[in-house]
């Protein structure tokens, strides 16, 4: 992930009404997000990891409609 300019990466788990949801956060410090994500997706170790973990994830409907696993979110507040 560092080679793809991702820093400060965390995944959180939250149970809501008996269902578990994952929320991830990372900071992207590169110049070309699309290219860096393609680079990450082509990495054999990343592919192996995704093969193991993707079946454990059930995307929300907005991501599923796009053939993705994770839903994007807009930051609405930030302070340092």
N, C-alpha and C positions, 0 to 999 in steps of 0.2 A: 504494500500500500504506500509505503514511503516513496518508492520509485515512481509512483503515479501521483505524487504530490498531495497525498492525504495525510493530515495530521489530526491529533486530538480526537481520535475515533473511539466512540463508546457505543455499547448496545445495552438498552434497558429492557426489563421485563415487567409487564403490568398485567394483573388479573382483573378483569371486568366482567361481572355477572358469570363467573365460572369459565370464562374464555381467557386465554393468554394472548397478549399482544406484545410484539417487539417494537421498540422505537430505537432508531440509531441516530447518532449525531457524529458529524465529522466536519473538519475545516479543510477546504480545498485551497491550496496555495499556488496552483499551477496557472498556466495561461490558456490551455486548451482542454477543457473538461472532457469533451467527447473523445478526443484522441487518447487521453490518459485512461479513460474507462475501457476503450478498445484494447489498449495495451494490457490492462489488468485482466480483461476477459480472455486474452490469448495466452496468459501465463498457465503452464501445465499444473502447477501446484494450486493455483486459484481454481482452475477447472475441477481438480480432484475435490477440493473443499466444497465447492458449490454442488457437485454431484452428491456429496454426503448430506449437505444441509438443506438444499432446496426442497426435497420431499417433506421436510418437517415444517415448512412454512406455507401458510394459506394466505394469499394476498387479499387485501381489501378490494372491493368491486372496482374502484377507479383504476387501480394498478392492473387488475386482472383484465380489464377491457383493453389495456394497452399491451398485454402479454408480458407484464412485468411482475416482480414480486413485491417491491417496495413502493409505497405511496410517497410522493413528494409533499412537502409542507412548506408554507411560507412563514418566515420568522416574523413575529408580530411585536416582539420586545427584546431588547438587548441592553445590557449594561456591563461595563468593565469595573 
